[in-house]
């Protein structure tokens, strides 16, 4: 696995030797970034990489001009490989790494991002809850792109009231490119007169 484009183009990334971790294929990554490049400018954006693993998606965004990437994972092996990749690329000042459970992080962070990458284990029990949990979290603002991978055997159906939805199939994998719609304001309570 390597960085596809930008200032780190061609640089190899260390991957985790763990059967529960399934890195994004280069083909899927190329398609994800082709779609995003046609929709936004990477220069100066803020990126969140959930279930980060080796950090391939967040580091690709840094290579293409993202200002900062936040990586979240709770596997010690993944975090060790991720820290190694960040060090080898020399982009420590542009990266923050959190050892945390993703649903906990989504509830407890106060930061918003331009792009959120979500590459969960396909057997994750709560995988279908992720789009709604992300939308409800402060990580999303109007227009945030959420890029999520899932198995065709575990379909994920984001609500059209929350996102504009693009689906791209890759064999047994589906890539969702979601764009957050504006949140509807909560109506003020009526005064009893």
Secondary structure by P-SEA (a helix, b strand, c coil): ccccccccccbbbbbbcccccccccaaaaaaaaaaaaacccccbbbbbbcccccaaaaaaaaaacccbbbbbbccaaaaaaaaaaaaaacccccbbbbbccaaaaaacccccccbbbbbcccccccccaaaaaaaaccccccbbbbbbbbbccccccccccccbbbbbbcccbbbbbbbbccccccccccccc
